[in-house]
Amino acid sequence: MTNTAQEARHAQEQKRAVGWSEFAAAEPALAEWVERRFGAYAHHVLATVRADGSPRLTGLEADFRGGELWLGMMPGSWKARDLQRDPRFALHANPGSGADMVDGDVRIAGRALEVGDAETLARYAAEVEMPLPFHLFRVELTEVVRTHVEDPHMVLETWCPGRPVRTVRRGNDDAPPTVD
């Protein structure tokens, strides 16, 4: 992909990003399920873009508070530096122990925007009882994906801003998937 094509795609993604509360208003049942899935475990996996363009995976806690999804990080951490340079990210919910994945799988993608307002940082720090300094990012979503099994199908529910949830059901055979 050329730089021009990448820039056009990035600009398009920026236009379509929305905050957590807007997603929750558009798709309340899916948003509730996603929050519950992330709330089941404290630590999740964050993917950021390194300076050389390669991916970086790190552990992270996600916090749903006040109608927003927040990502907090230690001062000067590599993941914070990545997001300061390129706000694109993907966040994968902890799948839990074992291979059952009873609750399925959740992935979120979007942009993480650093909060520079001292008042907001102080208020957040007081609410979560976290000592300053730290980096705080507010999430804007470009995609939410829930994957689970409804025997005999693998079900993928995908939401993007401005569109209804798209549900794809695939079997473990050569039959084409069905799309709702």
N, CA, C and O of each residue as an XYZ file, in Angstrom:
720
protein
N       0.861     -1.181      0.000
C       0.000      0.000      0.000
C       0.901      1.236      0.000
O       1.864      1.308      0.764
N       0.587      2.198     -0.853
C       1.388      3.414     -0.938
C       1.132      4.306      0.270
O       0.131      4.150      0.969
N       2.043      5.240      0.506
C       1.854      6.189      1.607
C       0.566      6.975      1.437
O      -0.135      7.237      2.414
N       0.249      7.354      0.205
C      -0.973      8.113     -0.052
C      -2.197      7.278      0.313
O      -3.133      7.791      0.926
N      -2.201      6.002     -0.057
C      -3.323      5.116      0.275
C      -3.418      4.926      1.790
O      -4.516      4.921      2.348
N      -2.268      4.769      2.457
C      -2.266      4.630      3.914
C      -2.809      5.888      4.582
O      -3.603      5.801      5.518
N      -2.389      7.043      4.109
C      -2.860      8.306      4.673
C      -4.362      8.473      4.464
O      -5.064      8.940      5.361
N      -4.855      8.095      3.293
C      -6.299      8.192      3.016
C      -7.080      7.252      3.928
O      -8.122      7.628      4.464
N      -6.576      6.027      4.106
C      -7.250      5.079      4.995
C      -7.239      5.577      6.428
O      -8.250      5.483      7.125
N      -6.101      6.111      6.881
C      -5.990      6.640      8.242
C      -6.953      7.815      8.441
O      -7.596      7.915      9.486
N      -7.056      8.701      7.448
C      -7.979      9.842      7.540
C      -9.420      9.356      7.612
O     -10.226      9.908      8.361
N      -9.748      8.323      6.835
C     -11.100      7.773      6.860
C     -11.396      7.156      8.232
O     -12.487      7.345      8.770
N     -10.434      6.422      8.801
C     -10.618      5.832     10.123
C     -10.857      6.915     11.174
O     -11.691      6.746     12.064
N     -10.126      8.024     11.073
C     -10.274      9.097     12.044
C     -11.687      9.675     12.010
O     -12.228     10.023     13.059
N     -12.286      9.782     10.844
C     -13.633     10.329     10.722
C     -14.659      9.417     11.373
O     -15.670      9.892     11.889
N     -14.414      8.123     11.358
C     -15.397      7.165     11.831
C     -15.245      6.794     13.295
O     -16.035      5.987     13.786
N     -14.290      7.327     14.012
C     -14.060      6.956     15.404
C     -15.065      7.647     16.320
O     -15.366      8.829     16.153
N     -15.581      6.888     17.294
C     -16.530      7.439     18.260
C     -16.145      7.002     19.670
O     -15.457      5.998     19.854
N     -16.594      7.762     20.654
C     -16.346      7.424     22.043
C     -17.208      6.259     22.503
O     -18.149      5.850     21.823
N     -16.859      5.730     23.689
C     -17.566      4.579     24.223
C     -19.062      4.860     24.403
O     -19.883      4.007     24.066
N     -19.427      6.011     24.914
C     -20.840      6.298     25.179
C     -21.657      6.310     23.891
O     -22.814      5.890     23.896
N     -21.078      6.780     22.793
C     -21.797      6.772     21.518
C     -22.000      5.347     21.024
O     -23.071      5.011     20.518
N     -20.975      4.505     21.167
C     -21.113      3.088     20.832
C     -22.193      2.442     21.700
O     -23.054      1.725     21.192
N     -22.144      2.699     23.013
C     -23.113      2.100     23.944
C     -24.539      2.540     23.626
O     -25.476      1.759     23.790
N     -24.711      3.763     23.181
C     -26.042      4.242     22.806
C     -26.517      3.571     21.513
O     -27.703      3.275     21.366
N     -25.599      3.333     20.586
C     -25.955      2.721     19.310
C     -26.227      1.222     19.445
O     -27.127      0.691     18.795
N     -25.450      0.546     20.288
C     -25.560     -0.911     20.434
C     -25.474     -1.292     21.918
O     -24.474     -1.872     22.342
N     -26.501     -0.976     22.712
C     -26.427     -1.179     24.165
C     -26.199     -2.626     24.591
O     -25.446     -2.865     25.535
N     -26.814     -3.586     23.935
C     -26.638     -4.984     24.344
C     -25.207     -5.450     24.102
O     -24.615     -6.104     24.960
N     -24.648     -5.119     22.944
C     -23.274     -5.502     22.651
C     -22.307     -4.779     23.581
O     -21.360     -5.388     24.079
N     -22.528     -3.500     23.820
C     -21.649     -2.733     24.712
C     -21.659     -3.318     26.130
O     -20.611     -3.426     26.767
N     -22.831     -3.691     26.614
C     -22.921     -4.297     27.950
C     -22.159     -5.610     27.997
O     -21.455     -5.885     28.969
N     -22.291     -6.420     26.961
C     -21.587     -7.693     26.907
C     -20.079     -7.466     26.876
O     -19.333     -8.168     27.560
N     -19.622     -6.487     26.086
C     -18.189     -6.196     25.976
C     -17.634     -5.717     27.325
O     -16.571     -6.168     27.752
N     -18.342     -4.818     27.986
C     -17.882     -4.356     29.306
C     -17.796     -5.512     30.296
O     -16.837     -5.613     31.061
N     -18.790     -6.374     30.278
C     -18.794     -7.527     31.183
C     -17.619     -8.446     30.873
O     -16.974     -8.965     31.784
N     -17.341     -8.648     29.585
C     -16.234     -9.523     29.178
C     -14.885     -8.945     29.607
O     -14.023     -9.677     30.094
N     -14.701     -7.641     29.429
C     -13.457     -7.016     29.881
C     -13.382     -6.984     31.405
O     -12.293     -7.066     31.973
N     -14.527     -6.866     32.067
C     -14.543     -6.831     33.530
C     -14.262     -8.161     34.194
O     -13.993     -8.200     35.394
N     -14.317     -9.260     33.443
C     -14.096    -10.591     34.007
C     -12.645    -10.794     34.461
O     -12.380    -11.605     35.348
N     -11.713    -10.063     33.856
C     -10.294    -10.177     34.190
C      -9.686     -8.783     34.207
O     -10.146     -7.889     33.497
N      -8.659     -8.603     35.015
C      -8.038     -7.281     35.133
C      -7.108     -6.963     33.964
O      -7.066     -5.822     33.506
N      -6.370     -7.945     33.480
C      -5.326     -7.683     32.497
C      -5.717     -8.174     31.111
O      -6.276     -9.258     30.944
N      -5.404     -7.334     30.116
C      -5.742     -7.611     28.728
C      -4.512     -7.353     27.861
O      -3.458     -6.994     28.386
N      -4.627     -7.529     26.555
C      -3.480     -7.362     25.656
C      -3.732     -6.185     24.719
O      -4.722     -6.148     23.989
N      -2.813     -5.228     24.760
C      -2.870     -4.030     23.926
C      -1.854     -4.153     22.803
O      -0.700     -4.509     23.037
N      -2.287     -3.856     21.580
C      -1.389     -3.797     20.430
C      -1.250     -2.338     20.014
O      -2.245     -1.642     19.811
N      -0.009     -1.883     19.889
C       0.295     -0.532     19.417
C       1.240     -0.649     18.229
O       1.690     -1.741     17.883
N       1.533      0.488     17.611
C       2.421      0.520     16.447
C       3.750      1.139     16.878
O       3.790      2.288     17.320
N       4.828      0.380     16.749
C       6.170      0.878     17.061
C       6.602      1.927     16.039
O       5.979      2.078     14.988
N       7.661      2.640     16.356
C       8.174      3.678     15.452
C       8.558      3.114     14.088
O       8.446      3.808     13.077
N       9.012      1.852     14.052
C       9.385      1.250     12.763
C       8.197      0.630     12.035
O       8.368      0.038     10.970
N       6.992      0.760     12.596
C       5.787      0.244     11.950
C       5.392     -1.155     12.364
O       4.310     -1.623     12.007
N       6.250     -1.833     13.111
C       5.911     -3.191     13.553
C       4.994     -3.136     14.779
O       4.935     -2.115     15.464
N       4.285     -4.221     15.053
C       3.367     -4.216     16.193
C       4.099     -4.431     17.518
O       5.150     -5.069     17.571
N       3.515     -3.881     18.587
C       4.003     -4.130     19.941
C       2.801     -4.640     20.742
O       1.741     -4.014     20.725
N       2.952     -5.760     21.437
C       1.921     -6.295     22.319
C       2.370     -6.141     23.756
O       3.497     -6.497     24.101
N       1.490     -5.610     24.600
C       1.799     -5.436     26.015
C       0.533     -5.651     26.832
O      -0.582     -5.555     26.320
N       0.729     -5.943     28.110
C      -0.394     -6.086     29.023
C      -0.924     -4.726     29.446
O      -0.197     -3.733     29.458
N      -2.209     -4.699     29.795
C      -2.845     -3.431     30.141
C      -4.158     -3.693     30.865
O      -4.812     -4.711     30.638
N      -4.534     -2.770     31.736
C      -5.864     -2.789     32.329
C      -6.726     -1.773     31.594
O      -6.278     -0.664     31.306
N      -7.959     -2.151     31.292
C      -8.916     -1.260     30.624
C      -9.945     -0.825     31.657
O     -10.375     -1.628     32.484
N     -10.341      0.444     31.611
C     -11.249      0.981     32.618
C     -12.426      1.684     31.955
O     -12.247      2.674     31.245
N     -13.630      1.167     32.191
C     -14.853      1.790     31.705
C     -15.378      2.668     32.831
O     -15.761      2.171     33.890
N     -15.394      3.982     32.596
C     -15.771      4.916     33.660
C     -16.343      6.181     33.035
O     -15.766      6.747     32.106
N     -17.487      6.617     33.560
C     -18.068      7.874     33.108
C     -18.415      7.914     31.633
O     -18.299      8.962     30.999
N     -18.840      6.783     31.075
C     -19.213      6.749     29.668
C     -18.036      6.708     28.707
O     -18.211      6.907     27.505
N     -16.843      6.454     29.223
C     -15.640      6.393     28.380
C     -14.867      5.115     28.676
O     -15.044      4.494     29.725
N     -14.022      4.739     27.751
C     -13.054      3.665     27.946
C     -11.692      4.330     28.077
O     -11.254      5.058     27.186
N     -11.025      4.070     29.203
C      -9.747      4.710     29.525
C      -8.629      3.680     29.560
O      -8.840      2.531     29.950
N      -7.442      4.100     29.150
C      -6.232      3.296     29.230
C      -5.195      4.108     30.000
O      -4.794      5.186     29.561
N      -4.766      3.596     31.137
C      -3.748      4.267     31.936
C      -2.420      3.540     31.827
O      -2.383      2.312     31.747
N      -1.315      4.305     31.823
C       0.014      3.713     31.632
C       1.057      4.424     32.465
O       0.921      5.602     32.794
N       2.094      3.689     32.797
C       3.201      4.264     33.553
C       3.873      5.363     32.738
O       3.889      5.311     31.508
N       4.432      6.366     33.435
C       5.118      7.449     32.719
C       6.263      6.913     31.858
O       7.074      6.109     32.317
N       6.315      7.361     30.625
C       7.421      7.001     29.739
C       7.393      5.576     29.220
O       8.371      5.139     28.613
N       6.306      4.824     29.434
C       6.265      3.442     28.950
C       6.304      3.420     27.423
O       5.891      4.375     26.765
N       6.808      2.312     26.872
C       6.902      2.198     25.422
C       5.525      2.260     24.768
O       5.364      2.870     23.711
N       4.533      1.628     25.395
C       3.192      1.655     24.792
C       2.622      3.069     24.783
O       1.936      3.454     23.836
N       2.899      3.846     25.827
C       2.449      5.248     25.853
C       3.152      6.045     24.756
O       2.522      6.845     24.065
N       4.446      5.826     24.600
C       5.182      6.519     23.531
C       4.643      6.151     22.158
O       4.514      6.998     21.274
N       4.328      4.856     21.996
C       3.747      4.421     20.717
C       2.464      5.192     20.430
O       2.280      5.707     19.328
N       1.570      5.272     21.427
C       0.274      5.925     21.229
C       0.407      7.439     21.055
O      -0.401      8.052     20.357
N       1.402      8.037     21.674
C       1.631      9.466     21.480
C       2.031      9.753     20.035
O       1.663     10.782     19.469
N       2.782      8.837     19.454
C       3.255      8.998     18.084
C       2.185      8.586     17.068
O       1.997      9.258     16.054
N       1.485      7.483     17.343
C       0.466      6.940     16.430
C      -0.658      6.400     17.311
O      -0.469      5.373     17.963
N      -1.805      7.044     17.353
C      -2.852      6.684     18.314
C      -3.605      5.392     18.006
O      -4.455      4.983     18.796
N      -3.313      4.736     16.872
C      -4.036      3.508     16.538
C      -3.654      2.378     17.492
O      -2.495      2.236     17.879
N      -4.655      1.579     17.860
C      -4.427      0.472     18.774
C      -5.456     -0.623     18.515
O      -6.456     -0.412     17.828
N      -5.187     -1.792     19.078
C      -6.172     -2.869     19.186
C      -6.065     -3.398     20.606
O      -4.972     -3.476     21.166
N      -7.191     -3.756     21.181
C      -7.233     -4.257     22.560
C      -7.995     -5.568     22.559
O      -9.135     -5.634     22.099
N      -7.364     -6.606     23.074
C      -7.952     -7.943     23.104
C      -8.250     -8.313     24.552
O      -7.370     -8.252     25.411
N      -9.506     -8.701     24.818
C      -9.889     -9.097     26.172
C      -9.181    -10.386     26.559
O      -9.007    -11.284     25.735
N      -8.780    -10.466     27.809
C      -8.154    -11.667     28.347
C      -9.096    -12.847     28.120
O     -10.252    -12.800     28.542
N      -8.615    -13.913     27.455
C      -9.503    -15.041     27.177
C      -9.778    -15.911     28.399
O     -10.664    -16.765     28.354
N      -9.040    -15.714     29.485
C      -9.252    -16.519     30.679
C      -8.429    -17.789     30.644
O      -7.636    -18.008     29.728
N      -8.625    -18.614     31.644
C      -7.833    -19.843     31.739
C      -8.491    -20.960     30.931
O      -9.697    -20.933     30.682
N      -7.697    -21.923     30.532
C      -8.222    -23.063     29.793
C      -8.554    -22.720     28.357
O      -8.259    -21.625     27.878
N      -9.170    -23.671     27.678
C      -9.478    -23.505     26.265
C     -10.975    -23.369     26.004
O     -11.391    -23.288     24.848
N     -11.786    -23.342     27.049
C     -13.235    -23.323     26.869
C     -13.747    -22.029     26.248
O     -14.596    -22.072     25.358
N     -13.257    -20.898     26.693
C     -13.711    -19.586     26.241
C     -15.234    -19.525     26.211
O     -15.840    -19.141     25.210
N     -15.834    -19.913     27.330
C     -17.289    -19.950     27.453
C     -17.917    -18.625     27.049
O     -18.967    -18.603     26.407
N     -17.280    -17.522     27.422
C     -17.827    -16.201     27.129
C     -17.387    -15.651     25.779
O     -17.712    -14.513     25.438
N     -16.656    -16.441     25.015
C     -16.221    -15.969     23.712
C     -15.027    -15.036     23.797
O     -14.243    -15.088     24.743
N     -14.907    -14.200     22.813
C     -13.718    -13.389     22.606
C     -14.149    -11.975     22.208
O     -15.143    -11.805     21.502
N     -13.405    -10.964     22.658
C     -13.719     -9.580     22.299
C     -12.447     -8.845     21.898
O     -11.404     -8.963     22.542
N     -12.566     -8.079     20.808
C     -11.473     -7.226     20.364
C     -12.046     -5.849     20.068
O     -13.150     -5.717     19.540
N     -11.282     -4.838     20.416
C     -11.652     -3.450     20.163
C     -10.495     -2.802     19.415
O      -9.332     -3.053     19.730
N     -10.807     -1.972     18.428
C      -9.780     -1.215     17.720
C     -10.210      0.240     17.658
O     -11.397      0.558     17.724
N      -9.226      1.112     17.532
C      -9.542      2.526     17.430
C      -8.325      3.390     17.621
O      -7.209      3.033     17.243
N      -8.576      4.559     18.230
C      -7.521      5.522     18.520
C      -7.538      5.819     20.003
O      -8.602      5.906     20.616
N      -6.373      5.971     20.573
C      -6.244      6.334     21.979
C      -5.678      7.758     22.038
O      -4.567      8.016     21.576
N      -6.462      8.671     22.612
C      -6.088     10.083     22.646
C      -5.642     10.457     24.050
O      -6.393     10.293     25.011
N      -4.420     10.960     24.167
C      -3.886     11.273     25.492
C      -4.596     12.477     26.102
O      -4.856     13.480     25.438
N      -4.896     12.340     27.377
C      -5.524     13.415     28.143
C      -4.413     14.276     28.724
O      -3.572     13.789     29.479
N      -4.412     15.546     28.374
C      -3.389     16.454     28.874
C      -3.910     17.419     29.925
O      -3.136     18.138     30.556
N      -5.208     17.432     30.108
C      -5.854     18.341     31.046
C      -5.557     17.912     32.488
O      -5.935     16.814     32.898
N      -4.887     18.767     33.250
C      -4.479     18.443     34.619
C      -5.674     18.143     35.526
O      -5.596     17.278     36.398
N      -6.769     18.858     35.318
C      -7.967     18.639     36.152
C      -8.557     17.243     35.915
O      -8.918     16.549     36.865
N      -8.651     16.841     34.660
C      -9.176     15.515     34.334
C      -8.251     14.439     34.875
O      -8.720     13.447     35.434
N      -6.939     14.618     34.719
C      -5.980     13.648     35.251
C      -6.097     13.522     36.769
O      -6.095     12.413     37.302
N      -6.197     14.644     37.459
C      -6.298     14.628     38.922
C      -7.593     13.957     39.367
O      -7.593     13.172     40.316
N      -8.695     14.262     38.686
C      -9.985     13.659     39.033
C      -9.933     12.143     38.811
O     -10.394     11.376     39.656
N      -9.380     11.718     37.686
C      -9.276     10.295     37.387
C      -8.382      9.606     38.425
O      -8.727      8.543     38.942
N      -7.241     10.216     38.723
C      -6.312      9.637     39.704
C      -6.993      9.455     41.057
O      -6.791      8.438     41.720
N      -7.796     10.430     41.470
C      -8.505     10.331     42.748
C      -9.548      9.211     42.707
O      -9.687      8.459     43.671
N     -10.281      9.098     41.591
C     -11.322      8.071     41.472
C     -10.758      6.663     41.518
O     -11.351      5.780     42.138
N      -9.629      6.440     40.874
C      -9.057      5.088     40.807
C      -7.953      4.872     41.842
O      -7.363      3.795     41.920
N      -7.685      5.905     42.629
C      -6.648      5.858     43.665
C      -5.300      5.467     43.068
O      -4.640      4.535     43.527
N      -4.912      6.207     42.032
C      -3.645      5.981     41.348
C      -2.768      7.216     41.540
O      -3.223      8.336     41.309
N      -1.531      7.027     41.955
C      -0.665      8.197     42.146
C      -0.212      8.787     40.815
O       0.100      8.067     39.866
N      -0.187     10.104     40.772
C       0.374     10.794     39.610
C       1.885     10.718     39.708
O       2.401     10.604     40.820
N       2.618     10.774     38.621
C       2.193     10.965     37.237
C       1.890      9.628     36.561
O       2.363      8.577     36.994
N       1.102      9.688     35.505
C       0.837      8.565     34.621
C       0.256      9.117     33.332
O      -0.191     10.262     33.278
N       0.269      8.296     32.304
C      -0.351      8.668     31.033
C      -1.779      8.146     31.060
O      -2.024      7.015     31.479
N      -2.716      8.966     30.617
C      -4.111      8.566     30.526
C      -4.597      8.825     29.104
O      -4.438      9.919     28.564
N      -5.191      7.795     28.514
C      -5.702      7.884     27.149
C      -7.189      7.586     27.146
O      -7.648      6.645     27.793
N      -7.939      8.402     26.408
C      -9.371      8.169     26.192
C      -9.507      7.496     24.831
O      -8.888      7.920     23.854
N     -10.318      6.447     24.775
C     -10.451      5.635     23.572
C     -11.565      6.147     22.669
O     -12.648      6.504     23.131
N     -11.278      6.173     21.379
C     -12.283      6.362     20.341
C     -12.283      5.096     19.495
O     -11.231      4.647     19.041
N     -13.449      4.530     19.287
C     -13.585      3.234     18.638
C     -13.753      3.345     17.127
O     -14.440      4.233     16.623
N     -13.104      2.416     16.416
C     -13.354      2.261     14.989
C     -13.952      0.886     14.705
O     -14.521      0.665     13.636
N     -13.824     -0.047     15.669
C     -14.374     -1.386     15.474
C     -14.476     -2.120     16.805
O     -13.609     -1.995     17.670
N     -15.553     -2.887     16.953
C     -15.732     -3.790     18.089
C     -16.136     -5.135     17.504
O     -17.055     -5.211     16.690
N     -15.443     -6.207     17.922
C     -15.731     -7.542     17.400
C     -15.921     -8.506     18.559
O     -15.083     -8.598     19.456
N     -17.029     -9.217     18.523
C     -17.292    -10.300     19.479
C     -17.326    -11.596     18.674
O     -18.033    -11.689     17.670
N     -16.561    -12.595     19.114
C     -16.528    -13.901     18.475
C     -16.939    -14.936     19.505
O     -16.404    -14.960     20.614
N     -17.893    -15.798     19.142
C     -18.312    -16.858     20.056
C     -18.873    -18.030     19.251
O     -19.059    -17.938     18.037
N     -19.135    -19.119     19.945
C     -19.649    -20.313     19.296
C     -21.119    -20.484     19.641
O     -21.508    -20.451     20.808
N     -21.925    -20.667     18.606
C     -23.313    -21.102     18.732
C     -23.377    -22.375     17.910
O     -23.617    -22.341     16.703
N     -23.158    -23.499     18.578
C     -23.011    -24.778     17.912
C     -24.068    -24.983     16.842
O     -25.252    -24.871     17.159
N     -23.729    -25.268     15.633
C     -22.428    -25.683     15.114
C     -21.648    -24.552     14.445
O     -20.763    -24.820     13.633
N     -21.955    -23.294     14.767
C     -21.343    -22.163     14.064
C     -20.385    -21.356     14.937
O     -20.547    -21.257     16.153
N     -19.391    -20.790     14.277
C     -18.577    -19.729     14.840
C     -19.295    -18.445     14.440
O     -19.607    -18.242     13.266
N     -19.558    -17.574     15.427
C     -20.324    -16.355     15.162
C     -19.428    -15.145     15.398
O     -18.822    -15.011     16.461
N     -19.348    -14.274     14.411
C     -18.593    -13.025     14.530
C     -19.573    -11.874     14.413
O     -20.258    -11.729     13.401
N     -19.636    -11.052     15.460
C     -20.455     -9.847     15.449
C     -19.497     -8.669     15.360
O     -18.642     -8.495     16.228
N     -19.637     -7.862     14.320
C     -18.732     -6.742     14.099
C     -19.525     -5.445     14.033
O     -20.524     -5.348     13.320
N     -19.066     -4.447     14.789
C     -19.683     -3.126     14.774
C     -18.633     -2.106     14.375
O     -17.498     -2.148     14.849
N     -19.021     -1.189     13.498
C     -18.212     -0.033     13.124
C     -19.111      1.193     13.207
O     -20.311      1.084     12.954
N     -18.566      2.356     13.554
C     -19.398      3.564     13.669
C     -20.238      3.820     12.423
O     -19.765      3.699     11.293
N     -21.494      4.176     12.661
C     -22.387      4.509     11.574
C     -23.031      3.322     10.891
O     -23.783      3.496      9.932
N     -22.751      2.118     11.365
C     -23.323      0.916     10.758
C     -23.943      0.039     11.842
O     -23.506      0.074     12.993
N     -24.952     -0.741     11.483
C     -25.474     -1.704     12.455
C     -24.496     -2.867     12.624
O     -23.575     -3.032     11.824
N     -24.698     -3.659     13.653
C     -23.870     -4.841     13.868
C     -24.042     -5.787     12.684
O     -25.159     -6.039     12.233
N     -22.939     -6.299     12.195
C     -22.936     -7.294     11.115
C     -22.590     -8.635     11.742
O     -21.551     -8.768     12.389
N     -23.444     -9.623     11.557
C     -23.230    -10.943     12.148
C     -22.950    -11.952     11.042
O     -23.724    -12.092     10.095
N     -21.820    -12.655     11.184
C     -21.420    -13.683     10.235
C     -21.358    -15.006     10.987
O     -20.737    -15.106     12.045
N     -22.018    -16.025     10.421
C     -21.997    -17.373     10.992
C     -21.276    -18.298     10.017
O     -21.620    -18.386      8.839
N     -20.248    -18.993     10.557
C     -19.488    -19.926      9.728
C     -19.517    -21.304     10.377
O     -19.389    -21.438     11.594
N     -19.685    -22.308      9.554
C     -19.624    -23.679     10.037
C     -18.236    -24.248      9.852
O     -17.346    -23.593      9.310
N     -18.063    -25.472     10.308
C     -16.778    -26.141     10.181
C     -16.795    -27.034      8.930
O     -16.414    -28.203      8.977
N     -17.244    -26.454      7.823
C     -17.323    -27.185      6.563
C     -17.072    -26.209      5.419
O     -16.638    -25.078      5.640
N     -17.348    -26.653      4.204
C     -17.097    -25.814      3.030
C     -18.256    -24.889      2.686
O     -18.167    -24.115      1.732
N     -19.349    -24.958      3.454
C     -20.500    -24.126      3.153
C     -20.134    -22.654      3.333
O     -19.370    -22.309      4.234
N     -20.682    -21.779      2.472
C     -20.372    -20.350      2.631
C     -20.977    -19.807      3.927
O     -22.010    -20.300      4.381
N     -20.351    -18.809      4.515
C     -20.900    -18.217      5.739
C     -22.221    -17.497      5.441
O     -22.483    -17.081      4.313
N     -23.028    -17.368      6.471
C     -24.258    -16.569      6.347
C     -24.027    -15.235      7.019
O     -23.309    -15.144      8.014
N     -24.638    -14.203      6.473
C     -24.460    -12.849      6.985
C     -25.825    -12.277      7.322
O     -26.733    -12.285      6.490
N     -25.968    -11.777      8.550
C     -27.203    -11.104      8.975
C     -27.045     -9.616      8.818
O     -27.969     -8.861      9.120
